[in-house]
């Protein structure tokens, strides 16, 4: 093995320093569905308070990697750890209460008001009074740039961008340590998308959240990520800070992705 100076960019980025405060760790994770291998030997450490964006072509394993953190999928081999505890051995209910999950389709309950949607998880886990619930819902809606008066409306009365913000507010209501986001802005127009990106960045910095965000949009990945994880065919093609990814792509695939 050569010196650090002789290692490739990808090898340096994938070798997490010993003193990294990792809140999420994937240790040589392998996953297949039937005869189709989806993840190949994934080694990854996500730092506490880091915004990690994950980008790559459809079917490269991005969403499967995300689901591993939330115990929606388990590795065939290797380990996934959250806060030092192996996910496979953890209490799934408690684990998921510490993790916010936001998806493109939002998944709001159509028969509940916005306020009830936002307060759904706290209603299961905390004994909030009605007055406290109103205050907390108003605070969370304001935090994602929505008028608290929308709390009395139903999801079908909102625009796509508003529904997406409500989905983020609902995820924040559980006071998570980690936010997992799978193409959260893919279904909104470009202007709304930029606004949501800015709102999310402000929230992440203010609250110190650890965020993993899956996207197909390299511009989004570069804008939001402290580091960007590029995946190709179930492997890590490159893991680097945005400037390094742009200036020193690890291979032809990454270069083509950046160029596109």
Secondary structure, DSSP 8 states (H G I E B T S, - for coil): ---GGGS-HHHHHHS--TT--EEEEEEEEEEEETTEEEEEEEEEEEETT-EEEEEESTTSSHHHHHHHHTTSS--SEEEEEETTEEGGGS-HHHHHHTEEEEETT----TTSBHHHHHTHHHHHH----HHHHHHHHHHHHHHTT--GGGGGSBGGGS-HHHHHHHHHHHHHHT--SEEEEESTTTTS-HHHHHHHHHHHHHHHHHHT-EEEEEES-HHHHHHH-SEEEEEETTEEEEEE-HHHHHHS-SSHHHHHHHH-
